[in-house]
Amino acid sequence: SKQWYQRRVRGSKDGPMKVATTRFAVRSKRPNVEQTRDFVHGGLMNEINEITSSQEALKNQIACAEETLHRLMKNKERLQQDITIKKKSIQIDEQQCLRLRKTLNWRGFRPAGM
């Protein structure tokens, strides 16, 4: 279902985010070591930022897809209503108008301008 898919997509980034934040937390709590902002620290921060950005992009894509789906469902509903009206029109034409046309005498009928 749609909700399962959304949870799965969002959850696909949860694992890497947990790993990166755990690594960052463990690194910042090392005993007897000053907190340094070295290459590894920068790399972890970049990884966390990239995952966060990726999660936001996925949320935006899901929102866009949901909006598109909503518009498509509205269009489908409108088209189904149009089809129902057209079927009814054809039914009226076949049941009522066609009988009337069959009874008319078309011999000698000339369109205007001829």
Sine and cosine of phi, psi and omega as CSV:
sin_phi,cos_phi,sin_psi,cos_psi,sin_omega,cos_omega
0.00,0.00,0.14,-0.99,-0.06,-1.00
-0.90,0.44,-0.68,0.73,-0.03,-1.00
-0.91,0.41,-0.64,0.77,0.03,-1.00
-0.87,0.49,-0.70,0.71,-0.02,-1.00
-0.89,0.46,-0.69,0.73,0.00,-1.00
-0.88,0.47,-0.70,0.71,0.02,-1.00
-0.89,0.46,-0.63,0.77,-0.02,-1.00
-0.92,0.40,-0.68,0.73,0.01,-1.00
-0.90,0.45,-0.74,0.68,0.01,-1.00
-0.91,0.42,-0.65,0.76,-0.02,-1.00
-0.93,0.38,-0.38,0.93,-0.02,-1.00
-0.90,0.44,-0.36,0.93,0.01,-1.00
-0.98,-0.17,-0.16,0.99,-0.02,-1.00
-0.91,0.41,-0.69,0.72,-0.01,-1.00
-0.85,0.53,-0.83,0.56,0.02,-1.00
-0.86,0.51,-0.57,0.82,0.02,-1.00
-0.92,0.40,-0.68,0.74,0.02,-1.00
-0.89,0.46,-0.67,0.74,0.01,-1.00
-0.88,0.47,-0.74,0.67,-0.05,-1.00
-0.90,0.43,-0.70,0.72,-0.02,-1.00
-0.94,0.35,-0.59,0.81,0.06,-1.00
-0.90,0.43,-0.71,0.70,0.03,-1.00
-0.87,0.50,-0.66,0.75,0.00,-1.00
-0.91,0.42,-0.70,0.71,-0.01,-1.00
-0.90,0.44,-0.70,0.71,0.00,-1.00
-0.89,0.46,-0.67,0.74,-0.02,-1.00
-0.91,0.42,-0.60,0.80,-0.05,-1.00
-0.98,0.21,-0.24,0.97,-0.02,-1.00
-0.95,-0.30,0.31,0.95,0.01,-1.00
-0.91,0.42,0.73,-0.69,0.00,-1.00
-0.97,0.25,0.52,-0.85,0.08,-1.00
0.87,0.50,0.38,0.93,0.04,-1.00
-0.74,-0.67,0.75,-0.66,0.04,-1.00
-0.93,0.37,0.55,-0.84,0.05,-1.00
-0.96,0.29,0.89,-0.45,-0.03,-1.00
-0.92,-0.39,0.46,-0.89,0.07,-1.00
-0.94,-0.34,0.98,0.19,-0.05,-1.00
-0.97,-0.22,-0.21,-0.98,-0.03,-1.00
-0.86,0.51,-0.68,0.74,-0.02,-1.00
-0.91,0.42,-0.69,0.73,0.03,-1.00
-0.85,0.52,-0.73,0.68,0.03,-1.00
-0.88,0.47,-0.66,0.75,0.02,-1.00
-0.89,0.46,-0.68,0.73,0.04,-1.00
-0.90,0.43,-0.67,0.74,0.03,-1.00
-0.89,0.46,-0.67,0.74,0.04,-1.00
-0.89,0.45,-0.67,0.74,0.00,-1.00
-0.88,0.47,-0.71,0.70,0.02,-1.00
-0.89,0.46,-0.69,0.72,0.02,-1.00
-0.90,0.44,-0.66,0.75,0.02,-1.00
-0.90,0.43,-0.67,0.74,0.01,-1.00
-0.91,0.43,-0.68,0.73,0.04,-1.00
-0.87,0.49,-0.71,0.71,0.04,-1.00
-0.89,0.46,-0.66,0.75,0.02,-1.00
-0.89,0.46,-0.66,0.75,0.03,-1.00
-0.89,0.45,-0.68,0.74,0.02,-1.00
-0.90,0.44,-0.67,0.74,0.02,-1.00
-0.88,0.47,-0.66,0.75,0.04,-1.00
-0.90,0.44,-0.67,0.74,0.05,-1.00
-0.87,0.50,-0.68,0.74,0.02,-1.00
-0.91,0.42,-0.66,0.75,0.03,-1.00
-0.90,0.44,-0.65,0.76,0.02,-1.00
-0.90,0.43,-0.69,0.72,0.02,-1.00
-0.88,0.48,-0.67,0.74,0.03,-1.00
-0.90,0.43,-0.69,0.73,0.02,-1.00
-0.90,0.44,-0.64,0.77,0.03,-1.00
-0.91,0.42,-0.64,0.77,0.04,-1.00
-0.90,0.43,-0.68,0.73,0.04,-1.00
-0.89,0.45,-0.69,0.72,0.03,-1.00
-0.87,0.50,-0.69,0.73,0.01,-1.00
-0.87,0.49,-0.71,0.70,0.02,-1.00
-0.89,0.45,-0.66,0.75,0.02,-1.00
-0.90,0.43,-0.64,0.77,0.03,-1.00
-0.91,0.42,-0.65,0.76,0.06,-1.00
-0.89,0.46,-0.68,0.74,0.04,-1.00
-0.88,0.47,-0.69,0.72,0.01,-1.00
-0.87,0.49,-0.70,0.72,0.01,-1.00
-0.88,0.48,-0.70,0.71,0.01,-1.00
-0.89,0.45,-0.69,0.73,0.01,-1.00
-0.91,0.42,-0.63,0.78,0.04,-1.00
-0.90,0.44,-0.63,0.78,0.06,-1.00
-0.90,0.43,-0.67,0.74,0.04,-1.00
-0.87,0.49,-0.68,0.73,0.01,-1.00
-0.89,0.45,-0.68,0.74,0.02,-1.00
-0.87,0.49,-0.70,0.71,0.03,-1.00
-0.89,0.46,-0.68,0.73,-0.01,-1.00
-0.92,0.40,-0.63,0.77,0.05,-1.00
-0.89,0.47,-0.67,0.74,0.02,-1.00
-0.90,0.44,-0.65,0.76,0.03,-1.00
-0.88,0.47,-0.69,0.72,0.02,-1.00
-0.90,0.43,-0.67,0.74,0.02,-1.00
-0.87,0.49,-0.71,0.70,0.03,-1.00
-0.89,0.46,-0.70,0.72,0.00,-1.00
-0.87,0.49,-0.71,0.70,-0.03,-1.00
-0.94,0.34,-0.64,0.77,-0.10,-1.00
-0.99,0.12,-0.54,0.84,-0.10,-1.00
-0.93,-0.37,-0.77,0.63,-0.10,-1.00
-0.95,0.30,-0.63,0.78,-0.04,-1.00
-0.89,0.45,-0.64,0.77,0.06,-1.00
-0.86,0.50,-0.69,0.73,0.00,-1.00
-0.90,0.43,-0.68,0.73,0.00,-1.00
-0.89,0.46,-0.60,0.80,-0.01,-1.00
-0.92,0.40,-0.46,0.89,-0.03,-1.00
-1.00,0.09,-0.25,0.97,-0.02,-1.00
-0.97,0.24,0.57,-0.82,0.05,-1.00
-1.00,-0.10,0.92,-0.39,-0.07,-1.00
-1.00,-0.09,-0.10,1.00,0.04,-1.00
-0.92,0.39,0.71,-0.70,0.00,-1.00
1.00,0.08,-0.04,1.00,0.03,-1.00
-0.98,0.18,0.80,-0.59,0.07,-1.00
-0.83,-0.56,0.78,-0.63,0.07,-1.00
-0.87,0.49,0.46,-0.89,0.01,-1.00
-0.87,0.50,0.63,-0.78,0.04,-1.00
1.00,0.01,0.07,1.00,0.01,-1.00
-0.95,-0.32,0.00,0.00,0.00,0.00
